[in-house]
Amino acid sequence: MSTDPYEVLAVEYARLERPSREFYLFSPDPHEGPRPIAYYMWVIRNEARTIVVDLGFDRRSGEQRGRTFLREPMAALAAVGVAPADVDTVIITHMHYDHAGHEPAFPNARFVLQEREIAYCTGKAMGYPPCRRSYDIEHVTGMIRANFRSQVKFVDGDADIAPGISVHLIGGHSGGLQVVRAQTDAGPLVIASDAAHFYDVVSEQNPFAVIASLPEMCAGWERIFELGAASERVVPGHDPLVSELYPKHRDDELTVVLSGPLAAKTPWQIWKAE
């Protein structure tokens, strides 16, 4: 089914300065640093629909982990003209605390989540502190409540969500991580989320050290480039370089237009050409 191409936005709401790359599993030099981490939500929209991808962390869960906002996530969405009450579809790539907050702010939304993800974050693994560290019990129970209100659409594997928008099961970083693919004027674009936190996670084959399955994580690096997107249109989940490589949104300096023209070659573009 044909559809008008989508505008895709990366909406930054927080940033954290790490002293080094100690959060990589196989860091070649643990003294290298500093290393900033950007926190994004994403918006996919055209004249027919607006879909939000991930909801950031809320103030309580952020403060528990020593995170601070550049701005409130819902204010960040408002800056690009998105009113949560008007959104009817929210795709949750996975249920980690920095992707699944603010569910109550979307009373009319259907939340799209992998069956494997909800099974993982409500199952045996949560009995182990290393497995549950990145989850927030209030976010998880909030999603269960949303399901009891018939507001959750569970998918099993790859699925079409709307014309020109699909989700794809990756796993690896969490029990049921999914990535999102959208058709744009520049061709298909993949929001990789935490299938690849940073550009060099993939180019250096250097895993981010929050892992449910290392083989799935490594296979996911290949999968995100098999989804039909050119390398410059596969976007990592937390790399601040994203905010430098893509054009700023006309109404908001902290938002970039992923479907717009690139300012320079991305690290993945250079890596894949070598």
N, C-alpha and C positions, 0 to 999 in steps of 0.2 A: 504494500500500500504506500503510495507516495504521500509525502507530507512536506510542509514548508520547513526549511532548515532551521535549526535552533541556534540561538545565542546561548553560550555557556560561560558562566562567570565563576571565578574563584574569589570568595569573599573572606578576607582575612579578619580575624577577630582577636587573636592573641599571638604572642611570640615569647619564646623562652631561650635564654642564652645558656648553653651548656659549656662547661669549661674544657671539654675534650670530646673525642669520639668514643667514649667508654661504653656507649649504648650499642655499638656494633659488636656482633659476636666474634668476628675475627679481625679486629682493628689492627692494622699494621703498626700503628704507633699510638698507644693510649695517651700520650702526652700532647698529641696534636689538638689544636683548638685555637680560639673558641669555636663553637659550633651552634649557630642559631637554629631553632625549630619554629616553623610557622604553623599556625593552626587555622585551617580553612573550613568553611562550608562551601557548597557549590549550588548554583542555580542553573537550571536548564529551562529555556522558555522560547516560545514563539507566540504568534497571535492567538493560537488555539489553546495553549496551556502553559502553566508554570509548575515545574517540579523542583522541589528542594532535595538536595542530596546531603544527608547528615546534618546534625543539629548542634555540634559543638559541646563543650562542657558548660555546666551551670556554675553559678558562683560557689555554692557549697562544695561541689566535687572538686572544683578548681582550687579552692583555698585549702582543702585537705591535702592536696598534692603540691602546694606551693606555687600554683600558677596564678597569673594575673592577666586581666583583660586589657587589650588595647581599647576595647569598647564592648558593650554588652552584645552578644550574638543577635538578639532580636532587633536591636538598634542597627546592627550592621545590615541585616536584611532589609530593614525599612529604608536605609540609605540608597538602596538600589530598587526601591519601589515594590518590595515584597511584603505583604501583610499576612502574617501567619494564619489568621482566621479565614483567609480567602484561598489558602492552599489546600488542594484536595489529594495530593499525592506527595509523600515523603519517602525517599529511598534511604534506608539505613544500611550502609556498607557493612558494618559490624557493630557490636554492642559495647565496645570499649567506651570508657567514661567520656572521652573527648569527641565522640561521634554520636552519642545517643542521649544527650541532655535535652531539656526543653520540650519533651513530648507533650506536657499539658498545654503548651502555648498553641497547639495545632488541633483544636477541637473538631475540625471538620475533615481532617486528613485521614487517608488510608496509608498505613505504614507498610512498606515492602521490605521483607526480611527473609533471609534464607532459613529454611527449616533446621538445617544443621547448626546454624548459629544459636537459635533459641534453645535447641537441645543441649548444646555445649554449655551455655551460660546458665542453665538451670539444672545441670546434671552433675555427675560424680566429680568432674574436674574441679568444680568450685569448692570442693572440700580441701583442696591443696592451695596453700597461700600463693605460690608462684603462679598458679593458673588463674586465680581470681584477682590478682593485683590490679589488672587494668580494667576490671569491671566495677561498676557501682551498683550496689544492691537496689538502690532506689530507682535507678534507670531501668534495671531488669524487671523489677516488680511493676514499674509503670507501664512497660510494654505488655506484661501479662494482663494488667488491668485494661489496657487498650484492646487486647484480644477479647477480653470478656465483654467489651462493648462492640465487638465485631468490626474493629478498626484496623486489623492487621491482615495483610495478604501475605501468606507464606508461599515461597517458591522453592522448588527443589531442582537446583542446577541452573541452567540458562533459561531465560524467559523474556518475552516481549512485554514491556510495561505500558507502552503507548506507541503510536506510529513513530518510527525512527528512534526509539529509546528502548534499550534492552539491558538486562543485568546478566552477569556471568559469574558462576561460582569459581572461586580461586582457592579459598582455605589458606592454610599455612600460618599466617600471622595470628589468626583466631580460628575457632572451630568451623565457621562458615562465612568467611569474608567473601564479599562479592564486589566486582567492579562494575562500572556503568559505561555504556557506549551510547553516544548520541550522534545523529547526523547533523553536520553543520555545512555552511557554505564552503569551508575548506576541506570537506570530506568527513569521514567518521572520526570522532574524537573519543578517547578512552580516559575517564577519570579513574586512575589506578588506585586511589585512596592508599591504604596501607599495604597493598600488594607490593608497593615500592615507596617507602617513606621519602627517599631522596634519590636524585639521579645516580649518584655513585654507588648506592646499594646494588644496582643492577650492573653498571659498567665495571665495578670492581668485584662483583659476585661476593658481596660482603653483607651478610644478613643482619637486619635489625634484631636485637636480642630479646624480642618478645615473640615467642614461637609456640604454636600448637603442633605443627608438623613441618619439619625442615624440608623434607622432600617436596611437599606441596608448595612451600614457599618458593623453592628454587624453580619448580615447574611453572609457577605463576609468572616468573619473570619472562619466560618464553611466551606464555599464553597472552599476556597483555599486548604483545606485538603481533600476535596471530589474529587479533580481532579486526583486522582490516584497516587499522589506523597507521598512517605514516608516523615515523618516530617522533617528529616534532609535535604530534597531536596525541601523544600518550603523556598524561600529566601526573607526576608523583604527588603523594598526599601531604607532605610536610616540608617540602624544600622551599626556602625563601627565594631561591633563584626564580621560581615561577613568577613572583611579583616584579622581577626585573626584566624577564624575557617577553612578557605579554603586555599589550597596551592597557593603560589605566582606563577605568570606566569614567565616562564623562561626568558622572555625578558623585563619584566617590574615589578618593585617592588610594584607599586600602583595598579596592576591588580591581581585578584585572579581567579582561575579556579574552578567554581562552580560545574563542572562535575567531578572534581578530588576527591581524598580521603580526608575525613574530618580529621582535626587535633585533634578534640575532639567532644564530644557530644554537639549538639546545645541546647540552652535554650528550644526550642520547643520540641526537642527529650526528654529532661528530664521532661518537663511539661506533655507531653502526656503519659509518662510512670508512672506518679504518680497516 
